[in-house]
């Protein structure tokens, strides 16, 4: 697969994948133990939930301006600033005075929103018809970070205290600087101008990404609840690793034909697969069968991974080259807004109603609208790279 990239392209892709992967590893490590850590500071699960989701709202706010600044001042500089902010946020979280200090630390973590600048740097470095496969590789790095992180967090807790996990996350953030230092930017990349206006088509695609990430955070909210019917927490990773591996193979297999002028087609496929996965997954509330559970999780991950490989490429096929960072920033901002609002809405519905059907209907309706939106933007016809510079 790597033969599709030359040495320089593969170098940039691999180094950015490592940098982004290490940063997300630090985020995922704390997720399995975060609620227990929050209980040290408050008995209010509302405040704990706000602390858990706080990074999502600052990521949403800062992705677009940092993406635009990377168009102007260079990708490496903005990524470096974002990593530094992430490190500072983890240090604050390691020793907050109270729950509000923990919320502040999470807000600072999220302010280091660098994904759009990293993806833009990769997209500038690889050929147009290789961007889906490059996005898939970055997605695999993030997926591995998730699998390793959710396993490492509880293991580290058995050796260290809760605060130490945030310190370790900060150290991982510092180490993620090293691959970035080995990347050279050209003067052409540093001369990009800020483009303030977000194209209306790109805005609608970004709304679709909001719905995808809204579903993702709700999925993760319910996943442990359903999994505990079959596995203890200590064995959950044994189920998750093969499931994500299978879905990853599906995503990578899709990436190559998607590069062959099939980006819109597979964007549609990803939305259809995710739509099908919604009732499959939520029916785990009623169906007690481990094979069914595994298939429903594979369906979600397959649709999610496909969407992660094709939608960023769809953005850069529409966006002028001198505004990749800004448009990818807005796209990523909407993703993290979906995380924040998804957690709030799902939590409120669970608290007030205590049943899965309302949230299932809400998410399914959002994906029906997403398919309609995609049709109005593309008419399900391929969009080719814009030649503007």
RODO-2510 file (C-alpha; in nm, 4 decimals, decimal comma):
residues 389
     n   res          X          Y          Z
     1     x     0,0000     0,0000     0,0000
     2     x     0,2833     0,2411     0,0868
     3     x     0,4194     0,2030    -0,2688
     4     x     0,1537     0,4518    -0,3817
     5     x     0,3605     0,7246    -0,2093
     6     x     0,7132     0,8314    -0,2866
     7     x     0,9717     0,8579    -0,0085
     8     x     0,9054     1,2237     0,0715
     9     x     0,5263     1,1843     0,0692
    10     x     0,5405     0,8788     0,2924
    11     x     0,7749     1,0595     0,5312
    12     x     0,5330     1,3498     0,5807
    13     x     0,2330     1,1176     0,6074
    14     x     0,3950     0,8876     0,8610
    15     x     0,5332     1,1698     1,0777
    16     x     0,2019     1,3586     1,0878
    17     x     0,0175     1,0317     1,1627
    18     x     0,2501     0,9689     1,4566
    19     x     0,2109     1,3249     1,5882
    20     x    -0,1702     1,3211     1,5654
    21     x    -0,1870     0,9636     1,6943
    22     x     0,0235     1,0391     2,0022
    23     x    -0,1833     1,3450     2,0839
    24     x    -0,5087     1,1518     2,0586
    25     x    -0,3551     0,8715     2,2657
    26     x    -0,3258     1,1213     2,5497
    27     x    -0,6946     1,2085     2,5132
    28     x    -0,8161     0,8481     2,4992
    29     x    -0,6102     0,7319     2,7977
    30     x    -0,8133     0,9368     3,0434
    31     x    -1,1597     0,8485     2,9086
    32     x    -1,2115     0,5138     3,0902
    33     x    -1,1197     0,6606     3,4314
    34     x    -1,2430     1,0181     3,3928
    35     x    -1,5754     0,9766     3,5747
    36     x    -1,4039     0,8155     3,8749
    37     x    -1,1482     1,0976     3,8789
    38     x    -1,4226     1,3594     3,8627
    39     x    -1,5951     1,2022     4,1643
    40     x    -1,2971     1,3117     4,3735
    41     x    -1,4036     1,6736     4,3244
    42     x    -1,7840     1,6677     4,3072
    43     x    -2,0888     1,4478     4,3453
    44     x    -2,2590     1,6260     4,0554
    45     x    -2,2528     1,4090     3,7452
    46     x    -2,3659     1,7089     3,5438
    47     x    -2,0402     1,8883     3,6301
    48     x    -1,8408     1,5718     3,5655
    49     x    -2,0083     1,5430     3,2280
    50     x    -1,9316     1,9060     3,1465
    51     x    -1,5676     1,8436     3,2373
    52     x    -1,5580     1,5331     3,0194
    53     x    -1,7033     1,7106     2,7154
    54     x    -1,5425     2,0504     2,7681
    55     x    -1,2500     1,9785     2,5359
    56     x    -1,4944     1,9226     2,2505
    57     x    -1,6370     2,2741     2,2596
    58     x    -1,2967     2,4476     2,2617
    59     x    -1,1779     2,2201     1,9827
    60     x    -1,4862     2,3235     1,7874
    61     x    -1,4168     2,6921     1,8515
    62     x    -1,0452     2,6885     1,7708
    63     x    -1,0208     2,4463     1,4746
    64     x    -1,1281     2,7029     1,2155
    65     x    -0,9160     3,0013     1,3299
    66     x    -0,6112     2,7795     1,3840
    67     x    -0,6643     2,6206     1,0426
    68     x    -0,6755     2,9653     0,8829
    69     x    -0,3685     3,0781     1,0751
    70     x    -0,1859     2,7697     0,9492
    71     x    -0,2705     2,8820     0,5935
    72     x    -0,0906     3,2068     0,6692
    73     x     0,1921     3,1255     0,9098
    74     x     0,2710     2,7618     0,8323
    75     x     0,1378     2,4269     0,9501
    76     x     0,4274     2,3350     1,1816
    77     x     0,4081     2,6521     1,3884
    78     x     0,0353     2,6189     1,4545
    79     x     0,0607     2,2452     1,5273
    80     x     0,3432     2,3177     1,7735
    81     x     0,1355     2,5805     1,9537
    82     x    -0,1587     2,3396     1,9695
    83     x     0,0512     2,0602     2,1173
    84     x     0,1893     2,3021     2,3777
    85     x    -0,1643     2,4000     2,4761
    86     x    -0,2606     2,0336     2,5064
    87     x     0,0350     1,9702     2,7382
    88     x    -0,0563     2,2669     2,9609
    89     x    -0,4186     2,1503     2,9802
    90     x    -0,3148     1,8039     3,1004
    91     x    -0,0885     1,9547     3,3658
    92     x    -0,3824     2,1620     3,4954
    93     x    -0,6048     1,8511     3,4999
    94     x    -0,3444     1,6579     3,6978
    95     x    -0,3813     1,8839     4,0015
    96     x    -0,6944     2,1021     3,9869
    97     x    -0,8169     2,2742     4,2994
    98     x    -1,1750     2,1651     4,2352
    99     x    -1,4096     2,0468     3,9601
   100     x    -1,4012     2,3910     3,8008
   101     x    -1,0246     2,3669     3,7748
   102     x    -1,0697     2,0313     3,6033
   103     x    -1,3167     2,1881     3,3596
   104     x    -1,0649     2,4657     3,2924
   105     x    -0,7918     2,2127     3,2213
   106     x    -1,0136     2,0281     2,9739
   107     x    -1,1023     2,3546     2,8022
   108     x    -0,7315     2,4347     2,7650
   109     x    -0,6658     2,0831     2,6279
   110     x    -0,9238     2,1335     2,3561
   111     x    -0,7872     2,4747     2,2610
   112     x    -0,4899     2,2938     2,1060
   113     x    -0,6953     2,2036     1,7987
   114     x    -0,4412     2,0976     1,5353
   115     x    -0,6080     1,8212     1,3327
   116     x    -0,7045     2,0473     1,0426
   117     x    -0,3523     2,1873     1,0081
   118     x    -0,2045     1,8356     1,0154
   119     x    -0,4430     1,6998     0,7543
   120     x    -0,3886     2,0084     0,5362
   121     x    -0,0112     1,9530     0,5502
   122     x    -0,0547     1,5922     0,4385
   123     x    -0,2983     1,6841     0,1601
   124     x    -0,0502     1,9397     0,0275
   125     x     0,2214     1,6755     0,0215
   126     x     0,0454     1,3845    -0,1524
   127     x    -0,1169     1,3612    -0,4981
   128     x    -0,4877     1,4372    -0,5274
   129     x    -0,5736     1,0775    -0,6125
   130     x    -0,3960     0,9503    -0,2982
   131     x    -0,5691     1,1659    -0,0396
   132     x    -0,8315     0,9099     0,0587
   133     x    -0,5645     0,6503     0,1313
   134     x    -0,3598     0,9057     0,3269
   135     x    -0,6677     0,9958     0,5337
   136     x    -0,7279     0,6255     0,5931
   137     x    -0,3733     0,5848     0,7267
   138     x    -0,4190     0,8818     0,9609
   139     x    -0,7491     0,7260     1,0672
   140     x    -0,5739     0,3968     1,1429
   141     x    -0,3226     0,5864     1,3601
   142     x    -0,6101     0,7458     1,5514
   143     x    -0,7881     0,4094     1,5771
   144     x    -0,4758     0,2450     1,7191
   145     x    -0,4434     0,5330     1,9637
   146     x    -0,7984     0,4683     2,0781
   147     x    -0,7408     0,0957     2,1264
   148     x    -0,4113     0,1467     2,3091
   149     x    -0,5450     0,4384     2,5140
   150     x    -0,8571     0,2701     2,6490
   151     x    -0,6416    -0,0255     2,7557
   152     x    -0,3535     0,1814     2,8975
   153     x    -0,5709     0,4099     3,1115
   154     x    -0,7111     0,1427     3,3463
   155     x    -0,3760    -0,0416     3,3522
   156     x    -0,1891     0,2751     3,4499
   157     x    -0,4470     0,3381     3,7223
   158     x    -0,3494     0,0081     3,8867
   159     x     0,0137     0,1289     3,9051
   160     x    -0,0206     0,5058     3,9529
   161     x    -0,2862     0,7443     4,0814
   162     x    -0,5389     0,9329     3,8665
   163     x    -0,3310     1,2502     3,8455
   164     x    -0,0321     1,0584     3,7098
   165     x    -0,2330     0,9539     3,4023
   166     x    -0,2717     1,3196     3,3048
   167     x     0,1011     1,3764     3,3637
   168     x     0,1789     1,0792     3,1389
   169     x    -0,0584     1,2233     2,8757
   170     x     0,1321     1,5529     2,8979
   171     x     0,4637     1,3696     2,8529
   172     x     0,3256     1,1907     2,5472
   173     x     0,2250     1,5329     2,4129
   174     x     0,5810     1,6597     2,4549
   175     x     0,7190     1,3516     2,2770
   176     x     0,4795     1,4139     1,9858
   177     x     0,6866     1,7256     1,9049
   178     x     0,9750     1,5057     1,7874
   179     x     0,8190     1,3725     1,4614
   180     x     0,6986     1,7242     1,3793
   181     x     1,0529     1,8600     1,3968
   182     x     1,1591     1,6229     1,1193
   183     x     0,9133     1,7726     0,8674
   184     x     1,0299     2,0519     0,6374
   185     x     0,7814     2,3073     0,5085
   186     x     0,8437     2,4901     0,1841
   187     x     0,8117     2,8642     0,1336
   188     x     0,5070     2,8048    -0,0830
   189     x     0,3253     2,6524     0,2140
   190     x     0,4146     2,9542     0,4290
   191     x     0,2819     3,2104     0,1814
   192     x    -0,0826     3,1060     0,1931
   193     x    -0,3281     3,3849     0,2681
   194     x    -0,6184     3,3685     0,5031
   195     x    -0,9478     3,3079     0,3257
   196     x    -1,2307     3,4153     0,5525
   197     x    -1,5364     3,2946     0,3643
   198     x    -1,6494     2,9350     0,4058
   199     x    -1,8007     2,7902     0,0890
   200     x    -2,1694     2,7026     0,1345
   201     x    -2,1211     2,3481    -0,0001
   202     x    -1,8359     2,2915     0,2407
   203     x    -2,0488     2,4274     0,5248
   204     x    -2,3191     2,1687     0,4506
   205     x    -2,0615     1,8864     0,4378
   206     x    -1,9383     2,0086     0,7754
   207     x    -2,2945     1,9869     0,9120
   208     x    -2,2978     1,6231     0,7994
   209     x    -1,9766     1,5714     0,9989
   210     x    -2,1569     1,7233     1,3011
   211     x    -2,4200     1,4481     1,2777
   212     x    -2,1560     1,1756     1,2379
   213     x    -1,9706     1,2838     1,5516
   214     x    -2,2955     1,3386     1,7394
   215     x    -2,3680     0,9708     1,6727
   216     x    -2,0113     0,8719     1,7614
   217     x    -2,0201     1,0169     2,1139
   218     x    -2,3632     0,8645     2,1796
   219     x    -2,2265     0,5316     2,0521
   220     x    -1,9418     0,5487     2,3042
   221     x    -2,1849     0,6417     2,5793
   222     x    -2,3917     0,3266     2,5218
   223     x    -2,1099     0,0906     2,4167
   224     x    -1,9825     0,0062     2,7676
   225     x    -2,3391    -0,0398     2,8922
   226     x    -2,4127    -0,2993     2,6249
   227     x    -2,0663    -0,4594     2,6456
   228     x    -2,0958    -0,5265     3,0182
   229     x    -2,3677    -0,7801     2,9405
   230     x    -2,0964    -0,9975     2,7848
   231     x    -1,7553    -0,8864     2,9145
   232     x    -1,6113    -0,7425     3,2355
   233     x    -1,4374    -0,4083     3,1921
   234     x    -1,0968    -0,5733     3,2256
   235     x    -1,1706    -0,7922     2,9201
   236     x    -1,3430    -0,5334     2,7025
   237     x    -1,0311    -0,4593     2,4965
   238     x    -1,0193    -0,8263     2,3891
   239     x    -1,3504    -0,7702     2,2100
   240     x    -1,2760    -0,4205     2,0823
   241     x    -0,9399    -0,4858     1,9163
   242     x    -1,0597    -0,7484     1,6627
   243     x    -1,3794    -0,5548     1,5930
   244     x    -1,1910    -0,2332     1,5146
   245     x    -0,9323    -0,4312     1,3169
   246     x    -1,2020    -0,5792     1,0920
   247     x    -1,3631    -0,2390     1,0409
   248     x    -1,0188    -0,0892     0,9705
   249     x    -0,9611    -0,3417     0,6925
   250     x    -1,2973    -0,2441     0,5440
   251     x    -1,2074     0,1245     0,5605
   252     x    -0,8673     0,0749     0,3976
   253     x    -1,0176    -0,1474     0,1289
   254     x    -1,2651     0,1295     0,0470
   255     x    -0,9992     0,4020     0,0408
   256     x    -0,8255     0,2893    -0,2786
   257     x    -1,1343     0,2697    -0,5052
   258     x    -1,2584     0,5920    -0,3448
   259     x    -0,9433     0,7591    -0,4779
   260     x    -1,0436     0,6468    -0,8287
   261     x    -1,3058     0,9212    -0,8677
   262     x    -1,5486     0,7553    -0,6268
   263     x    -1,5269     0,9968    -0,3330
   264     x    -1,8924     1,1048    -0,3498
   265     x    -2,0107     0,7468    -0,4025
   266     x    -1,8333     0,6205    -0,0924
   267     x    -1,9411     0,9259     0,1071
   268     x    -2,2954     0,8105     0,0341
   269     x    -2,2044     0,4513     0,1228
   270     x    -2,0627     0,5627     0,4587
   271     x    -2,3862     0,7453     0,5463
   272     x    -2,5993     0,4473     0,4430
   273     x    -2,3883     0,2048     0,6484
   274     x    -2,4058     0,4340     0,9507
   275     x    -2,7818     0,4726     0,9065
   276     x    -2,8226     0,0929     0,8961
   277     x    -2,6014     0,0557     1,2038
   278     x    -2,8241     0,2834     1,4160
   279     x    -3,1177     0,0445     1,4740
   280     x    -2,8777    -0,2528     1,4776
   281     x    -2,6750    -0,0994     1,7569
   282     x    -2,9553     0,0360     1,9729
   283     x    -3,1520    -0,2887     1,9519
   284     x    -2,8800    -0,4361     2,1731
   285     x    -3,1049    -0,3000     2,4483
   286     x    -3,3461    -0,5840     2,3658
   287     x    -3,1328    -0,8473     2,1912
   288     x    -2,8885    -1,0419     2,4093
   289     x    -2,6529    -1,2133     2,1669
   290     x    -2,2795    -1,1521     2,1557
   291     x    -2,2552    -1,2234     1,7816
   292     x    -2,5291    -0,9705     1,7068
   293     x    -2,3550    -0,7217     1,9345
   294     x    -2,0258    -0,7692     1,7492
   295     x    -2,1921    -0,7254     1,4084
   296     x    -2,3670    -0,4061     1,5184
   297     x    -2,0388    -0,2586     1,6454
   298     x    -1,8562    -0,3601     1,3263
   299     x    -2,1316    -0,1890     1,1238
   300     x    -2,0793     0,1366     1,3131
   301     x    -1,7008     0,1276     1,2915
   302     x    -1,7064     0,0397     0,9214
   303     x    -1,9326     0,3334     0,8356
   304     x    -1,7394     0,5659     1,0638
   305     x    -1,3966     0,4706     0,9251
   306     x    -1,5185     0,5045     0,5651
   307     x    -1,6541     0,8513     0,6453
   308     x    -1,3201     0,9480     0,7998
   309     x    -1,1366     0,8525     0,4792
   310     x    -1,3656     1,0180     0,2242
   311     x    -1,5161     1,3359     0,3711
   312     x    -1,1860     1,5225     0,4282
   313     x    -1,0973     1,4497     0,0646
   314     x    -1,4373     1,5774    -0,0438
   315     x    -1,3558     1,9009     0,1396
   316     x    -1,0242     1,9462    -0,0414
   317     x    -1,1813     1,8634    -0,3788
   318     x    -1,4132     2,1620    -0,3344
   319     x    -1,1927     2,4051    -0,1401
   320     x    -0,9342     2,6219    -0,3204
   321     x    -0,5818     2,5062    -0,2393
   322     x    -0,4938     2,8277    -0,0567
   323     x    -0,7670     2,7680     0,2020
   324     x    -0,7376     2,3981     0,2893
   325     x    -0,6546     2,4796     0,6502
   326     x    -0,9501     2,7129     0,7021
   327     x    -1,2067     2,4830     0,5425
   328     x    -1,0718     2,1699     0,7107
   329     x    -1,0706     2,3714     1,0343
   330     x    -1,4403     2,4526     1,0001
   331     x    -1,5119     2,0895     0,9106
   332     x    -1,3263     1,9672     1,2212
   333     x    -1,4920     2,2347     1,4357
   334     x    -1,8315     2,0968     1,3440
   335     x    -1,7120     1,7460     1,4303
   336     x    -1,6168     1,8464     1,7831
   337     x    -1,9322     2,0535     1,8233
   338     x    -2,1142     1,7286     1,7497
   339     x    -1,9180     1,5607     2,0304
   340     x    -2,0124     1,8327     2,2802
   341     x    -2,3796     1,8610     2,1939
   342     x    -2,4177     1,4864     2,1416
   343     x    -2,3001     1,4213     2,4966
   344     x    -2,5356     1,6834     2,6387
   345     x    -2,8446     1,5765     2,4408
   346     x    -2,7865     1,2062     2,5015
   347     x    -2,7309     1,2663     2,8709
   348     x    -3,0477     1,4729     2,9042
   349     x    -3,2564     1,2173     2,7168
   350     x    -3,1214     0,9330     2,9270
   351     x    -3,1848     1,1246     3,2493
   352     x    -3,5321     1,2492     3,1558
   353     x    -3,6631     0,9543     2,9584
   354     x    -3,4377     0,6600     3,0431
   355     x    -3,4977     0,4886     2,7112
   356     x    -3,3007     0,4426     2,3905
   357     x    -3,5806     0,4949     2,1349
   358     x    -3,5893     0,8800     2,1327
   359     x    -3,2129     0,9149     2,0796
   360     x    -3,2195     0,6380     1,8171
   361     x    -3,4940     0,8171     1,6207
   362     x    -3,3151     1,1516     1,6513
   363     x    -2,9860     1,0134     1,5173
   364     x    -3,1544     0,8163     1,2386
   365     x    -3,3409     1,1293     1,1257
   366     x    -3,0138     1,3262     1,1200
   367     x    -2,8609     1,0694     0,8829
   368     x    -3,1623     1,0760     0,6542
   369     x    -3,1162     1,4538     0,6335
   370     x    -2,7435     1,4015     0,5749
   371     x    -2,8120     1,1859     0,2701
   372     x    -3,0520     1,4506     0,1398
   373     x    -2,7890     1,7208     0,2009
   374     x    -2,5267     1,5193     0,0132
   375     x    -2,7626     1,4862    -0,2823
   376     x    -2,8284     1,8613    -0,3012
   377     x    -2,4540     1,9329    -0,2912
   378     x    -2,3368     1,6695    -0,5378
   379     x    -2,6445     1,5118    -0,7034
   380     x    -2,4443     1,1967    -0,6219
   381     x    -2,1979     1,2882    -0,8985
   382     x    -1,8247     1,3022    -0,8489
   383     x    -1,6673     1,6376    -0,7626
   384     x    -1,3224     1,6796    -0,9073
   385     x    -1,0357     1,8842    -0,7697
   386     x    -1,0724     2,2592    -0,8115
   387     x    -0,7791     2,4098    -0,9990
   388     x    -0,7801     2,7439    -0,8196
   389     x    -0,4665     2,8370    -0,6265
***
